[in-house]
Amino acid sequence: MTGNLRHWNRFADIDPKFTKPIAGKAYKGTSPNPQYVILCLTEMFGPVGEGFGWEVVREEFQPLGEEVLHWCRIQFWHGDRNNRFDSYGQTKALMKTKNGLLADEDAPKKSLTDAIIKAASHIGIAANIFLGRWDDQKYVAQVAREFDKPEAKPERDPEAISAGLIAAVRKRDDLFALQTLMGADKYKQPLGWLREHHPEKAAHVDTEAETRLQALQGEAA
């Protein structure tokens, strides 16, 4: 796809298997798996550091009453290091719970992850989650069905299969090697497919195999 939405539309919906409901917040929603987001970015632009990346510009621990918030600002870039923009992430480093105050030693890491996911959403990754389309469970079910569709198997080329089998037959330089090949699944399965769908190609392979078999039997006599 070309145009201004070429990146946006590519991963606007992501595989629901790589998402989870937001927990422990005052709001509900869906959170994409961070590593899956990195996978999407890698497919779009190349490996991190080569096709995309970020720099932490600033981070702080901010008191919020009894609690403490950690936040960070990153400059995210993609495609070219000049294509950059700011993104923010935040996490509570110290929070009140029913059992008292709880510290989160992973708060800086979580804030950075939050900032990267936000930046990726600005490009279009998981955009439909942030647009609110995933609030409709029927829509999410449809997305799941699309991702669960089996991949179409590439169409088999009878010419290539026939040529490959004949070449394999001709390469065998002794009777035992040829008989071993003809009894192997890697020979019988494609030949069986040819017999079912392209009998004329299978007959050609059979003729070549019989000719080679007779020749090797004559040499062994």
TIRO-2110 file (N, C-alpha, C; in Angstrom, 1 decimal):
// TIRO-2110
0.9, -1.2, 0.0, N, 1, A
0.0, 0.0, 0.0, CA, 1, A
0.9, 1.2, 0.0, C, 1, A
0.5, 2.2, -0.8, N, 2, A
1.2, 3.5, -0.8, CA, 2, A
0.4, 4.6, -0.2, C, 2, A
1.0, 5.8, -0.1, N, 3, A
0.3, 6.9, 0.5, CA, 3, A
0.6, 7.1, 2.0, C, 3, A
-0.1, 8.1, 2.5, N, 4, A
0.2, 8.4, 3.9, CA, 4, A
-0.2, 7.4, 4.9, C, 4, A
-1.1, 6.5, 4.6, N, 5, A
-1.5, 5.5, 5.5, CA, 5, A
-0.9, 4.1, 5.3, C, 5, A
0.2, 4.1, 4.5, N, 6, A
0.8, 2.8, 4.2, CA, 6, A
1.3, 2.1, 5.4, C, 6, A
1.8, 2.8, 6.4, N, 7, A
2.3, 2.1, 7.7, CA, 7, A
1.1, 1.9, 8.6, C, 7, A
0.2, 2.9, 8.7, N, 8, A
-0.9, 2.9, 9.6, CA, 8, A
-1.8, 1.7, 9.4, C, 8, A
-2.1, 1.4, 8.2, N, 9, A
-3.1, 0.3, 7.9, CA, 9, A
-2.5, -1.0, 8.0, C, 9, A
-1.2, -1.1, 8.0, N, 10, A
-0.5, -2.4, 8.0, CA, 10, A
-0.7, -3.2, 9.3, C, 10, A
-0.6, -2.5, 10.4, N, 11, A
-0.8, -3.2, 11.7, CA, 11, A
-1.8, -2.5, 12.6, C, 11, A
-2.8, -1.8, 12.0, N, 12, A
-3.8, -1.1, 12.8, CA, 12, A
-4.5, -2.1, 13.7, C, 12, A
-4.7, -3.3, 13.2, N, 13, A
-5.2, -4.4, 14.0, CA, 13, A
-4.1, -5.4, 14.2, C, 13, A
-3.9, -5.9, 15.4, N, 14, A
-2.9, -6.9, 15.6, CA, 14, A
-3.5, -8.2, 16.1, C, 14, A
-2.7, -9.3, 16.1, N, 15, A
-3.2, -10.6, 16.6, CA, 15, A
-3.7, -10.5, 18.0, C, 15, A
-5.0, -10.8, 18.3, N, 16, A
-5.5, -10.7, 19.7, CA, 16, A
-4.8, -11.6, 20.7, C, 16, A
-4.1, -12.6, 20.2, N, 17, A
-3.4, -13.5, 21.1, CA, 17, A
-2.2, -12.8, 21.7, C, 17, A
-1.8, -11.7, 21.2, N, 18, A
-0.7, -10.9, 21.7, CA, 18, A
-1.2, -9.6, 22.4, C, 18, A
-2.3, -9.7, 23.0, N, 19, A
-2.9, -8.6, 23.8, CA, 19, A
-3.4, -9.1, 25.1, C, 19, A
-3.7, -8.2, 26.0, N, 20, A
-4.3, -8.6, 27.3, CA, 20, A
-5.1, -7.5, 27.9, C, 20, A
-6.1, -7.8, 28.7, N, 21, A
-6.9, -6.7, 29.3, CA, 21, A
-6.0, -5.8, 30.2, C, 21, A
-6.2, -4.6, 30.3, N, 22, A
-5.5, -3.7, 31.2, CA, 22, A
-6.0, -4.0, 32.6, C, 22, A
-5.1, -4.2, 33.5, N, 23, A
-5.5, -4.5, 34.9, CA, 23, A
-4.8, -3.5, 35.9, C, 23, A
-5.5, -3.3, 37.0, N, 24, A
-4.9, -2.4, 38.1, CA, 24, A
-5.0, -1.0, 37.8, C, 24, A
-5.8, -0.6, 36.8, N, 25, A
-6.0, 0.8, 36.5, CA, 25, A
-7.5, 1.2, 36.7, C, 25, A
-7.7, 2.5, 36.8, N, 26, A
-9.1, 3.0, 37.0, CA, 26, A
-9.9, 2.9, 35.7, C, 26, A
-9.3, 2.6, 34.6, N, 27, A
-10.0, 2.5, 33.3, CA, 27, A
-9.8, 1.1, 32.8, C, 27, A
-10.6, 0.7, 31.8, N, 28, A
-10.5, -0.6, 31.2, CA, 28, A
-10.0, -0.4, 29.7, C, 28, A
-9.5, -1.5, 29.2, N, 29, A
-9.0, -1.4, 27.8, CA, 29, A
-8.2, -2.6, 27.5, C, 29, A
-7.4, -2.5, 26.4, N, 30, A
-6.6, -3.6, 25.9, CA, 30, A
-5.2, -3.2, 25.7, C, 30, A
-4.2, -4.0, 26.2, N, 31, A
-2.8, -3.6, 26.1, CA, 31, A
-2.1, -4.6, 25.1, C, 31, A
-1.4, -4.1, 24.1, N, 32, A
-0.7, -4.9, 23.2, CA, 32, A
0.6, -5.4, 23.9, C, 32, A
1.0, -6.6, 23.5, N, 33, A
2.3, -7.2, 24.0, CA, 33, A
3.5, -6.4, 23.5, C, 33, A
4.3, -5.9, 24.4, N, 34, A
5.4, -5.0, 24.0, CA, 34, A
6.3, -5.6, 23.0, C, 34, A
6.7, -6.9, 23.2, N, 35, A
7.6, -7.6, 22.3, CA, 35, A
7.0, -7.8, 20.9, C, 35, A
5.7, -8.0, 20.9, N, 36, A
5.0, -8.1, 19.6, CA, 36, A
5.0, -6.8, 18.9, C, 36, A
4.9, -5.7, 19.6, N, 37, A
5.0, -4.3, 19.0, CA, 37, A
6.4, -4.2, 18.3, C, 37, A
7.4, -4.6, 19.1, N, 38, A
8.8, -4.5, 18.5, CA, 38, A
8.9, -5.4, 17.2, C, 38, A
8.2, -6.6, 17.3, N, 39, A
8.2, -7.4, 16.1, CA, 39, A
7.6, -6.7, 14.9, C, 39, A
6.5, -6.0, 15.1, N, 40, A
5.8, -5.3, 14.0, CA, 40, A
6.7, -4.2, 13.5, C, 40, A
7.3, -3.4, 14.4, N, 41, A
8.2, -2.4, 14.0, CA, 41, A
9.4, -2.9, 13.2, C, 41, A
9.9, -4.1, 13.6, N, 42, A
11.0, -4.7, 12.9, CA, 42, A
10.6, -5.1, 11.5, C, 42, A
9.4, -5.7, 11.4, N, 43, A
8.9, -6.1, 10.0, CA, 43, A
8.7, -4.8, 9.2, C, 43, A
8.3, -3.7, 9.7, N, 44, A
8.1, -2.5, 8.9, CA, 44, A
9.4, -1.8, 8.5, C, 44, A
10.4, -1.7, 9.5, N, 45, A
11.5, -0.9, 9.3, CA, 45, A
12.9, -1.6, 9.3, C, 45, A
12.9, -2.8, 9.9, N, 46, A
14.2, -3.4, 10.1, CA, 46, A
14.5, -3.5, 11.5, C, 46, A
15.7, -4.1, 11.9, N, 47, A
16.0, -4.3, 13.3, CA, 47, A
16.2, -3.0, 14.1, C, 47, A
15.9, -3.1, 15.4, N, 48, A
16.0, -2.0, 16.3, CA, 48, A
17.5, -1.5, 16.2, C, 48, A
17.7, -0.2, 16.1, N, 49, A
19.0, 0.4, 16.0, CA, 49, A
19.4, 0.6, 14.5, C, 49, A
18.7, -0.1, 13.7, N, 50, A
19.0, 0.0, 12.2, CA, 50, A
17.9, 0.7, 11.5, C, 50, A
16.6, 0.2, 11.8, N, 51, A
15.5, 0.8, 11.1, CA, 51, A
14.6, 1.6, 12.0, C, 51, A
14.8, 1.5, 13.3, N, 52, A
14.0, 2.3, 14.2, CA, 52, A
14.7, 2.3, 15.5, C, 52, A
14.4, 3.2, 16.4, N, 53, A
15.0, 3.2, 17.8, CA, 53, A
14.5, 4.4, 18.5, C, 53, A
15.1, 4.7, 19.7, N, 54, A
14.7, 5.8, 20.6, CA, 54, A
15.9, 6.2, 21.4, C, 54, A
15.7, 7.4, 22.0, N, 55, A
16.7, 7.9, 22.9, CA, 55, A
15.9, 8.5, 24.1, C, 55, A
16.3, 8.1, 25.3, N, 56, A
15.6, 8.7, 26.5, CA, 56, A
16.2, 10.1, 26.7, C, 56, A
15.3, 11.1, 26.5, N, 57, A
15.7, 12.5, 26.6, CA, 57, A
15.7, 13.0, 28.1, C, 57, A
14.6, 12.5, 28.8, N, 58, A
14.5, 12.9, 30.2, CA, 58, A
13.7, 11.9, 31.0, C, 58, A
14.0, 11.7, 32.3, N, 59, A
13.2, 10.9, 33.1, CA, 59, A
13.2, 11.4, 34.6, C, 59, A
12.2, 11.2, 35.3, N, 60, A
12.1, 11.7, 36.7, CA, 60, A
11.2, 10.9, 37.5, C, 60, A
11.4, 10.9, 38.8, N, 61, A
10.5, 10.4, 39.8, CA, 61, A
9.7, 11.6, 40.4, C, 61, A
8.4, 11.6, 40.2, N, 62, A
7.6, 12.7, 40.6, CA, 62, A
6.7, 12.4, 41.8, C, 62, A
6.8, 13.0, 42.9, N, 63, A
5.9, 12.7, 44.0, CA, 63, A
4.5, 13.1, 43.7, C, 63, A
3.6, 12.2, 44.1, N, 64, A
2.1, 12.4, 44.0, CA, 64, A
1.5, 12.1, 45.3, C, 64, A
1.5, 13.1, 46.2, N, 65, A
1.0, 12.8, 47.6, CA, 65, A
1.9, 11.7, 48.2, C, 65, A
1.3, 10.6, 48.7, N, 66, A
2.1, 9.5, 49.3, CA, 66, A
2.7, 8.6, 48.2, C, 66, A
2.2, 8.7, 47.0, N, 67, A
2.7, 7.9, 45.9, CA, 67, A
3.8, 8.6, 45.1, C, 67, A
4.5, 7.9, 44.3, N, 68, A
5.6, 8.4, 43.4, CA, 68, A
5.4, 7.9, 42.0, C, 68, A
5.4, 8.8, 41.1, N, 69, A
5.3, 8.5, 39.7, CA, 69, A
6.6, 8.6, 39.0, C, 69, A
7.0, 7.6, 38.2, N, 70, A
8.1, 7.7, 37.3, CA, 70, A
7.7, 8.0, 35.9, C, 70, A
8.3, 8.9, 35.2, N, 71, A
7.9, 9.2, 33.9, CA, 71, A
9.2, 9.4, 33.0, C, 71, A
9.0, 9.2, 31.7, N, 72, A
10.2, 9.4, 30.9, CA, 72, A
9.7, 10.0, 29.5, C, 72, A
10.5, 10.8, 28.9, N, 73, A
10.3, 11.3, 27.5, CA, 73, A
11.3, 10.7, 26.6, C, 73, A
10.9, 10.2, 25.5, N, 74, A
11.9, 9.6, 24.6, CA, 74, A
11.7, 10.3, 23.2, C, 74, A
12.8, 10.3, 22.4, N, 75, A
12.7, 10.7, 21.0, CA, 75, A
12.7, 9.4, 20.2, C, 75, A
11.6, 9.1, 19.6, N, 76, A
11.5, 7.9, 18.8, CA, 76, A
11.8, 8.2, 17.3, C, 76, A
12.5, 7.3, 16.6, N, 77, A
12.8, 7.6, 15.2, CA, 77, A
12.5, 6.3, 14.4, C, 77, A
12.2, 6.4, 13.2, N, 78, A
12.0, 5.2, 12.3, CA, 78, A
12.4, 5.6, 10.9, C, 78, A
12.8, 4.5, 10.2, N, 79, A
13.2, 4.7, 8.8, CA, 79, A
14.5, 5.5, 8.6, C, 79, A
14.6, 6.6, 9.1, N, 80, A
15.7, 7.5, 9.1, CA, 80, A
15.8, 8.2, 10.4, C, 80, A
17.0, 8.4, 10.9, N, 81, A
17.2, 9.0, 12.2, CA, 81, A
16.7, 10.4, 12.3, C, 81, A
16.5, 11.0, 11.1, N, 82, A
15.9, 12.4, 11.1, CA, 82, A
14.4, 12.3, 11.3, C, 82, A
13.7, 11.2, 11.1, N, 83, A
12.3, 11.0, 11.3, CA, 83, A
12.0, 10.7, 12.8, C, 83, A
11.9, 11.7, 13.6, N, 84, A
11.8, 11.5, 15.0, CA, 84, A
10.7, 12.4, 15.6, C, 84, A
10.2, 11.9, 16.7, N, 85, A
9.2, 12.6, 17.5, CA, 85, A
9.2, 12.2, 18.9, C, 85, A
8.6, 13.0, 19.8, N, 86, A
8.6, 12.7, 21.2, CA, 86, A
7.5, 11.8, 21.6, C, 86, A
7.7, 11.0, 22.6, N, 87, A
6.7, 10.2, 23.2, CA, 87, A
6.9, 10.0, 24.7, C, 87, A
5.9, 9.9, 25.5, N, 88, A
6.0, 9.9, 26.9, CA, 88, A
5.4, 8.5, 27.5, C, 88, A
6.0, 8.1, 28.6, N, 89, A
5.5, 6.9, 29.3, CA, 89, A
5.6, 7.1, 30.8, C, 89, A
4.8, 6.5, 31.5, N, 90, A
4.8, 6.7, 33.0, CA, 90, A
4.3, 5.4, 33.7, C, 90, A
4.8, 5.3, 34.9, N, 91, A
4.5, 4.1, 35.8, CA, 91, A
4.6, 4.6, 37.3, C, 91, A
3.7, 4.1, 38.1, N, 92, A
3.8, 4.4, 39.5, CA, 92, A
5.0, 3.5, 40.1, C, 92, A
6.0, 4.2, 40.7, N, 93, A
7.1, 3.6, 41.3, CA, 93, A
6.8, 3.3, 42.7, C, 93, A
5.9, 4.0, 43.3, N, 94, A
5.5, 3.8, 44.7, CA, 94, A
4.0, 4.0, 44.8, C, 94, A
3.2, 3.0, 45.1, N, 95, A
1.7, 3.1, 45.1, CA, 95, A
1.1, 2.6, 46.3, C, 95, A
-0.1, 3.2, 46.6, N, 96, A
-0.9, 2.8, 47.8, CA, 96, A
-1.7, 1.5, 47.4, C, 96, A
-1.7, 0.5, 48.3, N, 97, A
-2.5, -0.6, 48.1, CA, 97, A
-3.2, -0.9, 49.5, C, 97, A
-4.1, -1.8, 49.5, N, 98, A
-4.9, -2.1, 50.7, CA, 98, A
-4.0, -2.6, 51.8, C, 98, A
-2.7, -3.1, 51.4, N, 99, A
-1.8, -3.6, 52.4, CA, 99, A
-0.7, -2.5, 52.7, C, 99, A
-0.9, -1.3, 52.2, N, 100, A
0.1, -0.3, 52.5, CA, 100, A
0.8, 0.1, 51.2, C, 100, A
2.0, 0.8, 51.3, N, 101, A
2.7, 1.3, 50.2, CA, 101, A
3.5, 0.1, 49.5, C, 101, A
3.5, 0.1, 48.2, N, 102, A
4.2, -0.9, 47.5, CA, 102, A
5.1, -0.3, 46.4, C, 102, A
6.4, -0.6, 46.5, N, 103, A
7.4, -0.1, 45.5, CA, 103, A
7.5, -1.0, 44.3, C, 103, A
7.7, -0.4, 43.2, N, 104, A
7.9, -1.2, 41.9, CA, 104, A
9.3, -0.9, 41.4, C, 104, A
10.2, -1.8, 41.6, N, 105, A
11.6, -1.5, 41.1, CA, 105, A
11.8, -1.5, 39.6, C, 105, A
10.7, -2.1, 38.9, N, 106, A
10.8, -2.1, 37.4, CA, 106, A
10.1, -0.9, 36.8, C, 106, A
9.8, 0.1, 37.6, N, 107, A
9.0, 1.3, 37.1, CA, 107, A
9.7, 2.0, 35.9, C, 107, A
11.0, 2.3, 36.0, N, 108, A
11.7, 2.9, 34.8, CA, 108, A
11.6, 2.1, 33.6, C, 108, A
11.7, 0.8, 33.7, N, 109, A
11.6, -0.1, 32.5, CA, 109, A
10.2, -0.1, 31.9, C, 109, A
9.2, -0.1, 32.8, N, 110, A
7.8, -0.1, 32.4, CA, 110, A
7.5, 1.3, 31.7, C, 110, A
8.0, 2.4, 32.3, N, 111, A
7.8, 3.7, 31.7, CA, 111, A
8.3, 3.7, 30.3, C, 111, A
9.5, 3.2, 30.1, N, 112, A
10.1, 3.2, 28.7, CA, 112, A
9.3, 2.4, 27.8, C, 112, A
8.9, 1.2, 28.2, N, 113, A
8.0, 0.3, 27.4, CA, 113, A
6.7, 1.1, 27.0, C, 113, A
6.1, 1.8, 28.0, N, 114, A
4.9, 2.5, 27.7, CA, 114, A
5.2, 3.6, 26.7, C, 114, A
6.3, 4.3, 26.7, N, 115, A
6.6, 5.3, 25.8, CA, 115, A
6.8, 4.7, 24.4, C, 115, A
7.4, 3.6, 24.3, N, 116, A
7.7, 2.9, 23.0, CA, 116, A
6.3, 2.5, 22.4, C, 116, A
5.5, 1.9, 23.2, N, 117, A
4.2, 1.5, 22.7, CA, 117, A
3.3, 2.7, 22.2, C, 117, A
3.4, 3.8, 23.0, N, 118, A
2.7, 5.0, 22.5, CA, 118, A
3.2, 5.5, 21.2, C, 118, A
4.6, 5.5, 21.1, N, 119, A
5.2, 6.0, 19.8, CA, 119, A
4.8, 5.1, 18.7, C, 119, A
4.8, 3.8, 18.9, N, 120, A
4.4, 2.8, 17.8, CA, 120, A
2.9, 3.1, 17.4, C, 120, A
2.1, 3.4, 18.4, N, 121, A
0.7, 3.7, 18.0, CA, 121, A
0.5, 4.9, 17.2, C, 121, A
1.4, 5.9, 17.3, N, 122, A
1.4, 7.1, 16.5, CA, 122, A
1.7, 6.7, 15.0, C, 122, A
2.5, 5.7, 14.8, N, 123, A
2.8, 5.2, 13.4, CA, 123, A
1.6, 4.4, 12.9, C, 123, A
0.9, 3.7, 13.8, N, 124, A
-0.3, 3.0, 13.3, CA, 124, A
-0.4, 1.6, 14.0, C, 124, A
0.6, 1.2, 14.7, N, 125, A
0.6, -0.2, 15.3, CA, 125, A
-0.4, -0.3, 16.4, C, 125, A
-1.3, -1.2, 16.3, N, 126, A
-2.5, -1.4, 17.2, CA, 126, A
-3.3, -0.1, 17.3, C, 126, A
-3.3, 0.6, 16.2, N, 127, A
-4.1, 1.9, 16.2, CA, 127, A
-5.6, 1.7, 16.5, C, 127, A
-6.1, 0.6, 16.0, N, 128, A
-7.6, 0.5, 16.2, CA, 128, A
-7.9, 0.2, 17.7, C, 128, A
-6.9, -0.3, 18.5, N, 129, A
-7.2, -0.4, 19.9, CA, 129, A
-7.3, 1.0, 20.5, C, 129, A
-6.4, 1.9, 20.1, N, 130, A
-6.4, 3.3, 20.7, CA, 130, A
-7.5, 4.1, 20.1, C, 130, A
-8.0, 3.7, 19.0, N, 131, A
-9.2, 4.4, 18.4, CA, 131, A
-10.5, 4.0, 19.0, C, 131, A
-10.4, 2.9, 19.9, N, 132, A
-11.6, 2.5, 20.6, CA, 132, A
-12.4, 1.4, 19.8, C, 132, A
-11.9, 1.0, 18.7, N, 133, A
-12.7, 0.0, 17.9, CA, 133, A
-12.7, -1.4, 18.7, C, 133, A
-11.7, -1.6, 19.5, N, 134, A
-11.6, -2.9, 20.2, CA, 134, A
-12.5, -2.9, 21.4, C, 134, A
-13.2, -1.8, 21.7, N, 135, A
-14.2, -1.8, 22.8, CA, 135, A
-15.4, -2.6, 22.4, C, 135, A
-15.5, -2.9, 21.1, N, 136, A
-16.6, -3.7, 20.5, CA, 136, A
-16.2, -5.2, 20.4, C, 136, A
-16.7, -6.0, 21.3, N, 137, A
-16.2, -7.4, 21.3, CA, 137, A
-16.5, -8.2, 20.0, C, 137, A
-17.6, -7.8, 19.3, N, 138, A
-17.8, -8.4, 18.0, CA, 138, A
-16.7, -8.1, 17.0, C, 138, A
-16.2, -6.8, 17.1, N, 139, A
-15.1, -6.4, 16.2, CA, 139, A
-13.9, -7.2, 16.5, C, 139, A
-13.6, -7.4, 17.8, N, 140, A
-12.4, -8.2, 18.2, CA, 140, A
-12.5, -9.6, 17.8, C, 140, A
-13.7, -10.2, 17.9, N, 141, A
-13.9, -11.6, 17.4, CA, 141, A
-13.7, -11.7, 15.9, C, 141, A
-14.1, -10.7, 15.2, N, 142, A
-13.8, -10.7, 13.7, CA, 142, A
-12.3, -10.7, 13.4, C, 142, A
-11.6, -9.8, 14.2, N, 143, A
-10.2, -9.7, 14.0, CA, 143, A
-9.5, -11.0, 14.3, C, 143, A
-10.0, -11.7, 15.4, N, 144, A
-9.4, -13.0, 15.8, CA, 144, A
-9.6, -14.0, 14.7, C, 144, A
-10.8, -14.0, 14.1, N, 145, A
-11.1, -15.0, 13.0, CA, 145, A
-10.1, -14.7, 11.8, C, 145, A
-9.9, -13.5, 11.5, N, 146, A
-9.0, -13.2, 10.4, CA, 146, A
-7.6, -13.7, 10.7, C, 146, A
-7.1, -13.5, 11.9, N, 147, A
-5.7, -14.0, 12.2, CA, 147, A
-5.7, -15.5, 12.4, C, 147, A
-6.8, -16.2, 12.7, N, 148, A
-6.8, -17.6, 12.8, CA, 148, A
-7.0, -18.4, 11.5, C, 148, A
-7.2, -17.6, 10.4, N, 149, A
-7.4, -18.3, 9.1, CA, 149, A
-6.0, -19.0, 8.8, C, 149, A
-6.1, -20.3, 8.4, N, 150, A
-4.9, -21.0, 8.0, CA, 150, A
-4.2, -20.3, 6.8, C, 150, A
-2.9, -20.3, 6.8, N, 151, A
-2.2, -19.7, 5.7, CA, 151, A
-2.4, -20.5, 4.4, C, 151, A
-2.6, -19.9, 3.3, N, 152, A
-2.8, -20.6, 2.0, CA, 152, A
-1.5, -21.2, 1.6, C, 152, A
-1.6, -22.5, 1.3, N, 153, A
-0.4, -23.2, 0.9, CA, 153, A
-0.1, -22.8, -0.6, C, 153, A
1.2, -22.6, -0.8, N, 154, A
1.6, -22.2, -2.2, CA, 154, A
1.2, -23.3, -3.2, C, 154, A
0.8, -22.9, -4.4, N, 155, A
0.3, -23.9, -5.4, CA, 155, A
1.5, -24.7, -5.8, C, 155, A
1.4, -26.0, -5.9, N, 156, A
2.5, -26.9, -6.3, CA, 156, A
2.7, -26.8, -7.8, C, 156, A
3.9, -26.9, -8.2, N, 157, A
4.3, -26.8, -9.6, CA, 157, A
4.6, -28.2, -10.2, C, 157, A
3.7, -28.7, -11.0, N, 158, A
3.9, -30.1, -11.4, CA, 158, A
5.2, -30.2, -12.3, C, 158, A
5.5, -29.2, -13.1, N, 159, A
6.7, -29.2, -13.9, CA, 159, A
7.9, -29.3, -13.0, C, 159, A
8.0, -28.5, -12.0, N, 160, A
9.1, -28.5, -11.1, CA, 160, A
9.3, -29.9, -10.4, C, 160, A
8.1, -30.4, -9.9, N, 161, A
8.1, -31.7, -9.2, CA, 161, A
8.6, -32.8, -10.1, C, 161, A
8.1, -32.8, -11.3, N, 162, A
8.5, -33.9, -12.2, CA, 162, A
10.0, -33.8, -12.6, C, 162, A
10.4, -32.6, -12.8, N, 163, A
11.8, -32.4, -13.2, CA, 163, A
12.7, -32.7, -12.0, C, 163, A
12.3, -32.4, -10.8, N, 164, A
13.1, -32.7, -9.6, CA, 164, A
13.2, -34.2, -9.4, C, 164, A
12.1, -34.9, -9.5, N, 165, A
12.2, -36.4, -9.4, CA, 165, A
13.0, -37.0, -10.4, C, 165, A
12.9, -36.6, -11.6, N, 166, A
13.7, -37.2, -12.7, CA, 166, A
15.2, -36.9, -12.5, C, 166, A
15.5, -35.7, -12.0, N, 167, A
16.9, -35.4, -11.8, CA, 167, A
17.5, -36.2, -10.6, C, 167, A
16.6, -36.5, -9.6, N, 168, A
17.0, -37.3, -8.5, CA, 168, A
17.3, -38.7, -8.9, C, 168, A
16.4, -39.3, -9.8, N, 169, A
16.6, -40.6, -10.3, CA, 169, A
17.9, -40.7, -11.1, C, 169, A
18.2, -39.7, -12.0, N, 170, A
19.4, -39.8, -12.8, CA, 170, A
20.7, -39.6, -12.0, C, 170, A
20.6, -39.0, -10.9, N, 171, A
21.8, -38.8, -10.1, CA, 171, A
22.2, -40.1, -9.4, C, 171, A
21.3, -41.1, -9.2, N, 172, A
21.7, -42.3, -8.5, CA, 172, A
22.6, -43.2, -9.4, C, 172, A
23.8, -43.5, -8.8, N, 173, A
24.8, -44.2, -9.7, CA, 173, A
25.0, -45.6, -9.3, C, 173, A
24.1, -46.2, -8.4, N, 174, A
24.1, -47.6, -8.2, CA, 174, A
22.7, -48.1, -7.9, C, 174, A
22.5, -49.4, -8.0, N, 175, A
21.2, -50.0, -7.9, CA, 175, A
20.6, -49.8, -6.5, C, 175, A
21.4, -50.0, -5.5, N, 176, A
20.9, -49.8, -4.1, CA, 176, A
20.4, -48.4, -3.8, C, 176, A
21.2, -47.4, -4.3, N, 177, A
20.9, -46.0, -4.1, CA, 177, A
19.6, -45.6, -4.8, C, 177, A
19.4, -46.2, -6.0, N, 178, A
18.1, -45.9, -6.7, CA, 178, A
16.9, -46.5, -6.0, C, 178, A
17.1, -47.8, -5.6, N, 179, A
16.0, -48.5, -4.9, CA, 179, A
15.6, -47.8, -3.6, C, 179, A
16.7, -47.3, -2.9, N, 180, A
16.4, -46.6, -1.6, CA, 180, A
15.6, -45.3, -1.9, C, 180, A
16.0, -44.6, -2.9, N, 181, A
15.3, -43.3, -3.3, CA, 181, A
13.8, -43.6, -3.6, C, 181, A
13.6, -44.7, -4.4, N, 182, A
12.2, -45.0, -4.8, CA, 182, A
11.3, -45.4, -3.7, C, 182, A
11.9, -45.9, -2.6, N, 183, A
11.2, -46.3, -1.5, CA, 183, A
11.0, -45.2, -0.4, C, 183, A
11.6, -44.1, -0.6, N, 184, A
11.6, -43.0, 0.4, CA, 184, A
10.4, -42.2, 0.2, C, 184, A
9.9, -41.6, 1.4, N, 185, A
8.7, -40.8, 1.3, CA, 185, A
8.9, -39.5, 0.5, C, 185, A
10.2, -39.0, 0.5, N, 186, A
10.4, -37.8, -0.2, CA, 186, A
10.3, -38.0, -1.7, C, 186, A
10.3, -39.3, -2.2, N, 187, A
10.1, -39.6, -3.6, CA, 187, A
8.6, -40.0, -3.8, C, 187, A
8.1, -40.9, -2.9, N, 188, A
6.8, -41.4, -3.1, CA, 188, A
5.7, -40.4, -3.0, C, 188, A
5.8, -39.5, -2.0, N, 189, A
4.8, -38.5, -1.8, CA, 189, A
4.5, -37.5, -2.9, C, 189, A
5.6, -36.9, -3.5, N, 190, A
5.4, -36.0, -4.6, CA, 190, A
5.0, -36.8, -5.9, C, 190, A
5.4, -38.1, -6.0, N, 191, A
5.0, -38.9, -7.2, CA, 191, A
3.6, -39.2, -7.0, C, 191, A
3.1, -39.5, -5.8, N, 192, A
1.7, -39.8, -5.6, CA, 192, A
0.8, -38.6, -5.9, C, 192, A
1.3, -37.4, -5.6, N, 193, A
0.5, -36.2, -5.9, CA, 193, A
0.4, -36.0, -7.4, C, 193, A
1.6, -36.3, -8.1, N, 194, A
1.5, -36.2, -9.6, CA, 194, A
0.6, -37.2, -10.2, C, 194, A
0.5, -38.4, -9.6, N, 195, A
-0.4, -39.5, -10.2, CA, 195, A
-1.8, -39.1, -10.0, C, 195, A
-2.1, -38.4, -8.9, N, 196, A
-3.5, -37.9, -8.7, CA, 196, A
-3.9, -36.7, -9.5, C, 196, A
-3.0, -35.8, -9.7, N, 197, A
-3.4, -34.5, -10.3, CA, 197, A
-2.8, -34.4, -11.7, C, 197, A
-1.7, -35.0, -12.0, N, 198, A
-1.0, -34.9, -13.3, CA, 198, A
-0.5, -36.2, -13.7, C, 198, A
-1.3, -37.2, -14.1, N, 199, A
-0.9, -38.5, -14.4, CA, 199, A
0.1, -38.6, -15.5, C, 199, A
0.0, -37.7, -16.5, N, 200, A
1.0, -37.7, -17.6, CA, 200, A
2.4, -37.4, -17.1, C, 200, A
2.5, -36.5, -16.1, N, 201, A
3.8, -36.2, -15.5, CA, 201, A
4.4, -37.4, -14.7, C, 201, A
3.5, -38.0, -14.0, N, 202, A
3.9, -39.2, -13.2, CA, 202, A
4.3, -40.3, -14.1, C, 202, A
3.7, -40.5, -15.3, N, 203, A
4.1, -41.5, -16.2, CA, 203, A
5.5, -41.3, -16.7, C, 203, A
5.8, -40.0, -17.0, N, 204, A
7.1, -39.6, -17.4, CA, 204, A
8.2, -39.9, -16.4, C, 204, A
7.9, -39.7, -15.1, N, 205, A
8.8, -40.0, -14.0, CA, 205, A
9.0, -41.5, -13.9, C, 205, A
7.9, -42.2, -14.0, N, 206, A
7.9, -43.7, -13.9, CA, 206, A
8.8, -44.3, -15.1, C, 206, A
8.6, -43.7, -16.3, N, 207, A
9.4, -44.2, -17.4, CA, 207, A
10.9, -44.0, -17.2, C, 207, A
11.2, -42.8, -16.7, N, 208, A
12.6, -42.5, -16.4, CA, 208, A
13.2, -43.4, -15.3, C, 208, A
12.4, -43.6, -14.3, N, 209, A
12.9, -44.5, -13.2, CA, 209, A
13.1, -45.9, -13.7, C, 209, A
12.1, -46.4, -14.5, N, 210, A
12.2, -47.8, -15.0, CA, 210, A
13.5, -47.9, -15.9, C, 210, A
13.7, -46.9, -16.8, N, 211, A
14.9, -46.9, -17.7, CA, 211, A
16.2, -47.0, -16.9, C, 211, A
16.2, -46.1, -15.8, N, 212, A
17.4, -46.1, -15.0, CA, 212, A
17.6, -47.4, -14.2, C, 212, A
16.5, -47.9, -13.7, N, 213, A
16.6, -49.2, -13.0, CA, 213, A
17.1, -50.3, -13.8, C, 213, A
16.6, -50.4, -15.0, N, 214, A
17.1, -51.5, -16.0, CA, 214, A
18.5, -51.3, -16.3, C, 214, A
18.9, -50.1, -16.5, N, 215, A
20.4, -49.8, -16.8, CA, 215, A
21.3, -50.2, -15.7, C, 215, A
20.9, -49.9, -14.4, N, 216, A
21.7, -50.3, -13.3, CA, 216, A
21.7, -51.8, -13.0, C, 216, A
20.5, -52.4, -13.3, N, 217, A
20.5, -53.9, -13.1, CA, 217, A
21.4, -54.5, -14.2, C, 217, A
21.4, -54.0, -15.4, N, 218, A
22.3, -54.5, -16.4, CA, 218, A
23.8, -54.4, -16.0, C, 218, A
24.1, -53.3, -15.4, N, 219, A
25.5, -53.1, -15.0, CA, 219, A
25.9, -54.0, -13.9, C, 219, A
24.9, -54.4, -13.0, N, 220, A
25.2, -55.2, -11.9, CA, 220, A
25.2, -56.7, -12.3, C, 220, A
24.6, -57.1, -13.4, N, 221, A
24.6, -58.5, -13.8, CA, 221, A
26.0, -59.0, -14.2, C, 221, A
END
